[in-house]
Amino acid sequence: MRNIKSFKHLALGLIVAGSFMQSGCSSDYMDTIPSEQASTETVYASLDNLYMALNGIHARMVSQDLSNQGLGGEPGFIIAREALADDMTWDTQTWHQGYLNWSYNMNSTSSYNSGIWETYYKFILNANLILEQLDKNFADSTEDLAKHIKGECLTIRAWAHFQLVQIYANSYRNGQENNQLGVPYRTSSEVTAMARNTVEDVYNKINADLDEAITLLEGYKPADVNHHSQSTALGMKARVTLTQQKYAEAAEVAARAIEVAEKSGFQMMTKDQLADLAQNTVKCGFSDITSDTKDAMYADMTEDDQTVYFYSFYAYMSWNFNSSSVRTGIKCINQATYDMMSPTDLRRLWWDPTGKADVPGKSYNQRVYQNRKFTARSTADAVGDFAFMRLSEIYLIAAEAYARSGQDAKAKQYLQTFLAERDPEYKDLGNTGDKLAEEIMVHRRIELWGEGFRWFDLKRLNLPCKRTGSNYDKSFCGFLEKEQGEDGWIFEIPKKETDFNPLMETNY
């Protein structure tokens, strides 16, 4: 591998047991492998060891690789995306305020911008390292494990590029050429200068990776939900095609993902798992979602002795953990969004509209519409499960995609199956076409609140970020409305990329 100092932000090596190896792509990296990490020769020696390396990639989903508190892996980025949109607010300084007021979006020197770019490319290049060793040493292997490792790495590579192209490029528009520049699609672990692929090409490559992964992962049932399976690869494909507005395809892929997932034992969170109706209280606080429900198709499961301290999702998004971001920076739902729920919707319990619900102590602020959806295991324990893909989400993708492709009957079938576990008094509102899609989007906003989808939804649907008529404080959040096309909807490509990559064109 060539020694290119200018690309040090992308230079990385293979992850083993949750650790990054330094690959020597830059002179700023150590020339020797730390003694506590396995040598590359050991990693490449067997499929079992490559699977251990794959474990490391999944472990890094919730690990702190940046100096930025609040960006503890993908859950931290999810909080950032929620702050960027119009369904989550708070009014006291915390680590994510720069996303709430969009001051990080066009700051190409901020590590709160560049850290996102760096982290996703770390996932990509580490997946590529494993893929290259599979092709080099195990190309003729007939073992299922070889297929499964490759399928998972392709899914990871596709997912990371999908996140990047949504953040750093103009949105895909079905029926257009989509020749606007996207992000470099890296299929090699060699860190070399690379130009931006067009958005069309990025999505073509994402879909090609996912299609191959879906085939390779057929029949594969991982030991636990902290690995990808065919159902999650299909779920990812459903997300991608929904974002491309290829609605008929997205609907069919989502339906297939549901079928495969349910045959594997997954099921939507039920009303009995969501709430204790007798006590009128929330039952699933999400930090134990993999033991409390069968809804999580892909998730991290963090044990109590594996804490990531104040980098945990629950150190920022719970209502009960003892951290400043929770005690004073209470995350609340947009009042207008809350009011969209019917009086009998069980998810009303996920928030406190009165601001008077019990809190752990006097140092905890109380605010109207404060979050009760995410509950830390205790005031002293911020570890917890985090679901990156839930079956409930896939039902909503199927419903929306069928509605937007003119298949109202099928859309209602998936919506009503979903709502049977959310609103026991739900009645068909008689909506069709666009009105039905809008109804489904309401439930998507409510169900997936805090899970990182709203900002991406605004972009793919070409909708404004609208915080007016709600409990947003303009003096704190910076603005109340942003139309599509205004600056900030695309994150500026980091300066250390554009400065040192001679093929990298800026996006502003």
C-alpha positions in Angstrom: 0.0 0.0 0.0 1.4 3.4 -0.9 2.3 5.8 1.8 0.1 8.9 1.2 0.3 11.3 4.1 -2.5 13.4 2.7 -5.1 10.7 3.1 -4.3 10.0 6.8 -8.0 10.7 7.7 -8.9 7.6 5.6 -5.9 5.5 6.5 -7.0 2.6 8.6 -6.5 -1.1 8.9 -8.5 -4.2 9.8 -10.7 -4.2 12.9 -10.1 -7.2 15.2 -12.2 -7.8 18.3 -13.3 -4.2 18.2 -9.9 -2.6 17.6 -8.7 -0.7 14.6 -5.3 -1.7 13.2 -3.1 1.0 11.8 -2.2 0.1 8.3 0.7 2.3 7.5 -1.0 4.2 4.8 0.3 7.4 6.3 3.6 8.3 8.0 1.6 9.6 10.9 0.6 6.0 11.7 2.8 3.7 13.6 4.8 1.3 11.5 4.3 -1.6 13.9 1.1 -3.3 15.1 0.3 -2.7 18.8 1.0 -5.9 20.8 -2.5 -6.3 22.0 -3.8 -6.6 18.4 -3.5 -9.6 16.3 -1.2 -9.5 13.3 -2.7 -9.3 9.8 -1.1 -12.7 9.0 -3.1 -14.2 11.9 -6.3 -12.5 10.8 -6.0 -13.7 7.2 -5.1 -17.3 8.2 -8.6 -18.7 8.6 -12.2 -18.0 8.0 -12.9 -18.1 11.7 -10.4 -15.3 12.2 -11.9 -13.2 9.4 -15.2 -13.7 11.1 -13.6 -12.3 14.3 -12.6 -9.3 12.2 -16.1 -8.9 11.0 -17.3 -9.0 14.6 -15.0 -6.1 15.2 -16.7 -4.0 12.5 -20.1 -4.6 14.2 -18.6 -3.8 17.6 -17.4 -0.4 16.2 -21.0 0.6 15.5 -21.3 1.8 19.0 -17.7 2.6 19.8 -16.0 6.0 20.3 -13.4 6.5 17.6 -13.5 10.3 17.6 -12.6 12.9 20.3 -16.1 14.3 20.1 -18.3 13.5 23.0 -21.8 12.7 21.8 -20.6 10.9 18.7 -20.3 7.4 20.0 -20.5 5.6 16.7 -23.7 5.3 14.6 -26.1 6.0 17.6 -24.3 9.4 18.0 -24.8 10.1 14.3 -28.5 9.2 14.7 -28.9 11.8 17.4 -27.3 14.3 15.1 -29.7 13.5 12.3 -32.7 13.8 14.6 -31.4 17.2 15.8 -31.1 18.4 12.1 -34.8 17.8 11.5 -38.1 19.0 12.9 -39.4 16.4 15.3 -36.9 16.6 18.3 -36.0 19.7 20.3 -34.5 20.8 23.6 -33.4 24.1 25.1 -30.2 23.7 27.0 -26.7 23.5 25.7 -25.6 19.9 25.0 -23.1 18.3 22.6 -25.5 18.2 19.6 -26.6 21.8 19.5 -24.5 22.5 16.4 -26.6 20.0 14.5 -29.8 21.5 15.8 -28.9 25.0 14.5 -27.1 23.6 11.4 -23.8 25.3 12.3 -21.8 22.1 11.6 -23.3 21.4 8.2 -21.2 23.9 6.3 -18.2 23.9 8.6 -15.7 21.9 6.6 -13.1 22.1 9.4 -15.3 21.0 12.2 -14.7 17.4 13.5 -18.4 17.2 14.0 -18.6 17.2 10.2 -15.4 15.4 9.2 -15.9 12.8 11.9 -19.0 11.5 10.1 -17.1 11.3 6.8 -14.1 9.5 8.4 -16.1 7.0 10.4 -18.2 5.8 7.4 -15.1 5.4 5.3 -13.5 3.4 8.1 -16.3 1.0 7.9 -16.0 0.8 4.1 -12.2 0.3 4.0 -12.3 -2.3 6.8 -15.1 -4.2 4.9 -12.9 -4.0 1.8 -9.9 -5.4 3.6 -11.9 -8.5 4.5 -13.4 -8.8 1.1 -10.0 -8.7 -0.5 -8.7 -11.4 1.8 -11.7 -13.6 1.0 -11.0 -13.2 -2.7 -7.3 -13.8 -2.3 -7.2 -16.7 0.1 -10.7 -18.3 0.1 -12.0 -17.6 -3.4 -12.7 -21.3 -4.0 -14.0 -22.1 -0.6 -17.2 -24.1 -0.5 -17.8 -23.2 3.2 -21.0 -21.3 4.0 -19.0 -19.1 6.3 -17.1 -17.6 3.4 -20.3 -16.7 1.7 -21.8 -15.2 4.8 -18.8 -13.1 5.7 -18.8 -11.7 2.1 -22.5 -11.0 2.2 -22.2 -9.1 5.5 -19.2 -7.1 4.3 -21.0 -6.1 1.1 -24.0 -5.0 3.2 -21.8 -2.9 5.4 -20.1 -1.3 2.4 -23.4 -0.5 0.7 -24.9 0.9 4.0 -21.9 3.2 4.7 -21.9 4.6 1.1 -25.7 5.0 1.4 -25.3 7.1 4.5 -22.5 9.2 3.0 -24.4 10.0 -0.3 -27.5 11.1 1.6 -25.4 13.5 3.8 -22.9 14.9 1.4 -24.8 15.1 -1.9 -28.0 16.3 -3.5 -30.8 13.8 -3.3 -31.6 11.1 -5.9 -34.6 12.0 -8.0 -36.3 9.2 -9.9 -36.8 10.0 -13.5 -33.9 12.4 -13.7 -30.3 11.7 -14.9 -28.9 12.1 -11.3 -25.5 13.0 -12.8 -24.8 15.4 -9.8 -21.7 14.4 -8.0 -22.0 12.2 -5.0 -19.2 10.6 -3.0 -16.3 8.3 -3.9 -17.5 4.7 -4.0 -14.5 2.8 -2.6 -14.2 -0.9 -3.4 -10.5 -1.2 -2.5 -8.7 -0.9 0.8 -5.8 1.0 -0.9 -6.1 4.6 0.1 -5.6 6.5 -3.1 -6.8 9.8 -4.6 -10.4 9.2 -5.9 -13.0 11.5 -7.5 -16.6 11.6 -6.6 -18.9 9.2 -8.4 -22.2 10.6 -9.7 -25.2 10.0 -7.5 -26.6 7.7 -10.1 -23.4 5.6 -10.0 -23.3 5.5 -6.2 -26.8 4.1 -6.1 -26.1 1.6 -8.8 -23.1 0.3 -6.9 -25.0 0.3 -3.6 -27.8 -1.8 -5.2 -25.3 -4.1 -6.8 -23.6 -4.8 -3.5 -26.9 -5.4 -1.8 -28.2 -7.7 -4.6 -25.1 -9.9 -4.2 -25.3 -9.8 -0.4 -29.0 -10.9 -0.5 -28.0 -13.9 -2.6 -25.0 -14.8 -0.5 -26.9 -14.5 2.8 -29.8 -16.8 1.8 -30.5 -19.3 4.5 -28.0 -17.7 6.8 -29.2 -17.3 10.4 -26.5 -15.5 12.5 -26.1 -16.5 16.1 -27.5 -13.1 17.2 -28.9 -9.9 15.8 -25.6 -8.1 16.0 -24.8 -9.5 12.6 -26.5 -9.0 9.2 -28.7 -11.6 7.6 -30.7 -11.8 4.4 -33.6 -10.0 6.0 -31.5 -7.0 7.0 -29.8 -6.9 3.5 -33.4 -6.9 2.1 -34.4 -4.2 4.6 -31.4 -2.1 3.5 -32.4 -2.6 -0.1 -35.9 -1.4 0.8 -34.5 1.7 2.4 -32.4 2.4 -0.7 -35.1 2.0 -3.3 -37.6 4.0 -1.2 -35.0 6.8 -1.1 -34.7 6.5 -4.9 -38.5 6.9 -5.2 -38.6 3.5 -6.9 -41.8 2.7 -5.0 -43.1 -0.4 -6.6 -39.7 -2.0 -6.2 -39.3 -0.8 -2.6 -42.7 -2.2 -1.8 -41.9 -5.7 -3.1 -38.4 -5.7 -1.5 -39.9 -4.6 1.9 -42.6 -7.3 1.6 -39.9 -9.9 1.0 -37.8 -8.6 3.9 -40.8 -9.0 6.2 -41.5 -12.5 5.0 -37.9 -13.6 5.5 -37.7 -11.9 8.9 -40.9 -13.4 10.2 -39.8 -16.9 9.0 -36.7 -16.3 11.1 -38.7 -15.6 14.2 -38.8 -11.8 14.2 -42.1 -10.0 14.9 -43.2 -6.4 15.3 -43.2 -5.0 18.8 -46.7 -5.8 20.1 -49.0 -3.6 22.1 -48.4 -5.7 25.2 -44.6 -5.3 24.8 -45.0 -1.5 24.2 -47.2 -0.7 27.2 -48.8 -1.9 30.4 -52.3 -0.8 29.8 -53.4 -1.5 33.3 -50.7 0.7 34.7 -50.7 3.1 31.7 -46.9 2.9 31.5 -44.2 2.2 28.9 -42.9 -1.3 29.1 -40.1 -1.4 26.4 -37.6 1.3 27.0 -35.5 0.1 24.1 -32.3 -0.5 26.1 -33.3 -4.1 26.4 -35.2 -4.4 23.1 -33.5 -7.6 22.0 -34.7 -9.5 25.1 -38.0 -7.7 25.5 -39.2 -8.0 21.9 -38.4 -9.7 18.6 -38.6 -6.4 16.7 -34.9 -5.7 16.4 -33.5 -7.3 13.1 -30.1 -5.8 13.5 -28.9 -4.3 16.8 -26.0 -3.8 19.1 -26.4 -5.6 22.4 -24.2 -3.9 25.0 -23.7 -5.8 28.3 -23.5 -4.0 31.6 -19.8 -4.6 31.9 -19.1 -3.1 28.4 -20.1 0.5 29.0 -19.0 3.2 26.6 -19.6 5.8 29.4 -20.8 9.2 28.1 -20.6 8.1 24.5 -23.7 5.9 24.9 -27.0 6.8 23.2 -28.7 6.6 26.5 -26.4 9.2 28.0 -28.1 11.7 25.6 -31.5 10.3 24.6 -32.9 8.7 27.8 -34.9 10.5 30.4 -33.4 8.9 33.5 -29.6 8.5 33.1 -27.6 10.8 35.4 -25.8 13.0 32.8 -26.0 16.7 32.1 -27.4 16.1 28.7 -30.3 14.1 30.2 -30.8 16.2 33.4 -31.0 19.5 31.6 -31.0 18.9 27.8 -34.2 16.9 27.9 -35.1 15.7 24.4 -38.8 16.5 23.5 -41.0 15.7 20.6 -42.4 18.5 18.4 -45.7 19.4 19.9 -47.4 19.4 16.5 -46.2 15.9 15.8 -47.4 14.6 19.1 -50.8 16.1 18.4 -51.1 14.1 15.2 -51.6 10.9 17.3 -55.1 9.7 18.0 -56.3 9.7 21.6 -56.1 5.9 21.7 -52.6 5.6 20.2 -50.5 3.7 22.8 -47.3 5.6 21.7 -48.6 8.7 23.5 -46.9 7.0 26.5 -43.5 7.6 24.8 -43.7 11.3 25.8 -45.0 13.4 28.7 -47.1 16.3 27.4 -47.6 17.7 30.9 -44.0 18.0 31.9 -45.0 16.8 35.3 -44.0 13.1 35.2 -41.7 11.8 37.8 -38.0 12.2 37.3 -35.1 10.6 39.2 -34.1 13.6 41.3 -34.3 17.4 41.8 -31.4 18.1 39.5 -33.5 16.7 36.5 -35.4 19.4 34.6 -39.0 18.8 33.5 -40.3 19.9 30.2 -43.6 19.4 28.4 -43.5 16.7 25.7 -40.3 15.2 27.1 -39.2 11.8 25.9 -40.1 8.7 27.8 -39.5 6.4 24.8 -35.8 5.7 25.6 -35.1 4.5 29.2 -31.6 3.8 30.4 -31.2 0.6 32.5 -30.7 2.8 35.6 -29.6 6.3 36.5 -26.0 5.0 36.8 -25.9 2.7 33.8 -25.9 4.2 30.2 -25.3 0.9 28.4 -28.1 -0.6 26.4 -29.2 -2.3 23.3 -29.6 -0.2 20.2 -31.7 -1.3 17.3 -30.4 -0.2 13.9 -33.2 -1.9 12.0 -36.6 -2.9 13.4 -39.3 -5.0 11.7 -41.7 -2.2 12.5 -39.8 0.1 10.2 -40.0 -2.3 7.4 -43.8 -2.6 7.7 -43.9 1.2 7.4 -41.7 1.1 4.3 -44.0 -1.4 2.7 -47.1 0.6 3.5 -45.6 3.9 2.2 -44.1 2.3 -0.9 -47.3 0.5 -1.8 -49.3 3.8 -1.3 -46.9 5.8 -3.4 -47.0 3.2 -6.2 -50.8 3.3 -6.4 -51.5 0.0 -4.6 -53.8 1.3 -1.9 -55.2 -2.0 -0.8 -51.8 -3.5 -0.1 -50.7 -0.3 1.6 -53.6 -0.5 4.0 -52.9 -4.2 4.6 -49.5 -3.4 6.0 -50.6 -0.2 7.7 -53.5 -1.9 9.5 -51.4 -4.9 10.6 -48.9 -2.4 12.0 -51.5 -0.2 13.7 -53.2 -3.2 15.3 -50.2 -3.2 17.7 -50.2 0.6 18.2 -53.8 1.8 18.3 -56.4 -0.7 19.4 -59.2 1.7 18.3 -57.8 2.5 14.9 -60.4 2.7 12.1 -59.7 3.1 8.4 -59.8 6.8 7.6 -60.7 6.2 4.0 -57.6 7.8 2.6 -56.2 6.8 -0.8 -53.2 7.8 -2.9 -51.2 10.8 -1.6 -53.5 11.2 1.4 -52.9 7.6 2.4 -49.1 8.1 2.0 -49.3 11.2 4.2 -51.2 9.3 6.9 -48.5 6.6 6.8 -45.8 9.3 7.1 -47.4 10.5 10.3 -47.0 7.1 11.8 -43.4 6.9 10.5 -42.6 10.1 12.3 -44.1 8.9 15.5 -42.8 5.3 15.4 -39.2 6.1 14.4 -38.8 9.3 16.5 -35.3 9.4 17.8 -34.0 6.7 15.5 -32.4 8.8 12.8 -34.8 8.9 9.9 -36.6 12.2 9.8 -33.9 14.4 8.2 -33.3 11.8 5.5 -37.1 11.6 4.9 -37.3 15.4 4.5 -34.5 15.2 1.9 -35.9 12.3 -0.1 -39.4 13.8 -0.2 -38.1 17.4 -1.0 -39.9 18.8 2.1 -38.9 21.8 4.2 -37.6 21.5 7.8 -40.6 23.1 9.5 -40.4 23.8 13.2 -43.0 26.5 13.4 -46.2 26.3 15.5 -44.5 24.0 18.0 -42.3 24.0 21.1 -39.1 24.9 19.3 -37.2 27.9 20.8 -35.8 29.9 17.9 -33.2 31.6 20.1 -31.7 28.2 20.9 -32.3 26.1 17.8 -31.3 28.9 15.4 -34.2 28.8 12.9 -37.8 27.6 12.5 -37.9 26.8 8.8 -35.6 25.8 6.1 -36.7 25.2 2.5 -35.1 22.6 0.3 -32.3 24.1 -1.7 -31.1 26.4 1.0 -27.5 26.0 2.3 -27.1 23.3 4.9 -29.1 20.4 3.4 -25.8 19.0 2.1 -22.9 18.7 4.5 -19.8 20.3 3.1 -17.1 17.8 2.2 -14.4 18.1 4.9 -11.5 20.4 4.1 -8.9 17.9 4.9 -10.4 15.7 2.1 -10.6 18.5 -0.5 -7.2 20.0 0.5 -5.3 16.8 0.0 -7.3 14.7 -2.5 -6.4 16.3 -5.9 -9.4 14.6 -7.5 -12.0 15.7 -4.9 -14.3 18.5 -6.1 -16.0 20.5 -3.4 -19.7 20.4 -3.1 -20.2 24.1 -2.4 
